[in-house]
């Protein structure tokens, strides 16, 4: 019988996700014609489906899809780039297509892009730690300095994606000029350990003054760590494609029994046999109503359960981006 439900705090939407979703909603409302968004605005199926259904937004993975969309829909002539960021080449192509661009890249991802450009211009080799060469954020950062960057796996994930080098064996042209950058949403512990391995290999390794891992990633992992010792089963609400969400799931699984779910519709009563204390957390892109729906599902079965929620909410806000004309974008590139 479930007696207690511990809600992790913080959980759910981070400032970058709030900014990105608001940007799409506002642009969709003020645009004449349908809005196009490059890549899932954030990695959550529910968010994407709601924007499609309620705001008529079209998501594309390739700018070439826009020509086909134009045949069937009246488009706004604008494109929004997702919170994960895009390579400069995509911005150039979008400008050549004459699209007005609204860049909803999280500022904490933009910071890593800026570092990549800076160190490439100084002749450094960039070791970029990521979880997959296919992740949109990795593609975006890599695209800033493709000739200077080597993708590196976190030490626990070596071999999962053969395009990522092993930190224990990666070679660089000049060990005196090497810097490490990271995807923003990795495991804090695994990233620290991977950077230590690289430091032993390359004693002159430059590490950014502040970690590239974002505050939301760190805070959500800390909250899971705090709660895990109290719970018999951790429910992690996250889409399969959310990097920060999957890292939460891996962390919770390492500390106690854990299940990843997209939403309350995935819950199964059999999981709760012998379980008294349930933990709940959610990825930075998971809407809070899915968490509340999960609590309601539990309450419907165990009406006497006690809800425990401790910890601080974050107070960070990011400003929404302004549209840029193709000429403005080309001048920046
Ligand atoms: S998870 Fe971190 S990097 Fe990603 S959008 Fe949120 S704050 Fe930005």
Boltz pocket constraint, residues with backbone or C-beta under 6 A from the ligand:
constraints:
  - pocket:
      binder: B
      contacts: [[A, 14], [A, 15], [A, 16], [A, 17], [A, 83], [A, 106], [A, 107], [A, 108], [A, 109], [A, 184], [A, 185], [A, 214], [A, 215], [A, 216], [A, 217], [A, 244], [A, 284]]
      max_distance: 6.0
